[in-house]
Amino acid sequence: NSMWTVEELLRGLPRPRIPDAAWRATASHNSATAAAAFDFTRWSSGAPQQPGMWFQIEMPESLNVSELQFDSQVIAGAKGEPPTPTAPRGYRVAVSDDGKTWSEPVAEGRAEGRTTTITFALVRAKALRITQTADGDDTTPSSMERLRIYEAPSAPAGALK
């Protein structure tokens, strides 16, 4: 019977969660620097991309998650070659409540360019794992910086008016 207010609409949008010291990042490769994915210092796999490589985030509590975003380094091309992004060539995202038992993929795709945005249906999770599903070019590592997890409200911003 009435229109939604701006505040009602904004309450229904996913919001980025700021990583804190309680968040734990691990990886199949170069795990000691995985936490650098949360800021501008950057995590790199330190090895060429290959299927099965993974990057995992564990949070202290479960969140209603609907999106991941991260930036990846772009390596300058040599002698007229185009730049090479270090985003995962192919990926799948699974979620977990305990960091041990993983769901079927909630998202699958290919990353290209500097910023990767992965959206999926709202899911409650304490841990997220991004697994590489495609080969790279035998030299390009995978990298992440400014990793953002978007938390969504568990219900729409309000019932139909």
Sequence and secondary structure as in RCSB ss.txt:
>XXXX:A:sequence
NSMWTVEELLRGLPRPRIPDAAWRATASHNSATAAAAFDFTRWSSGAPQQPGMWFQIEMPESLNVSELQFDSQVI
AGAKGEPPTPTAPRGYRVAVSDDGKTWSEPVAEGRAEGRTTTITFALVRAKALRITQTADGDDTTPSSMERLRIY
EAPSAPAGALK
>XXXX:A:secstr
     HHHHHHTS EEE   TT EEEESSSGGGGGGGGSSS EEEEEE  TT EEEEEEEEEEEEEEEEEE  EE
  STT   EE S SSEEEEEESSSSS  S SEEE   SSEEEEEEEEEEEEEEEEEE S   SS EEEEEEEEEE
E  SS SS   
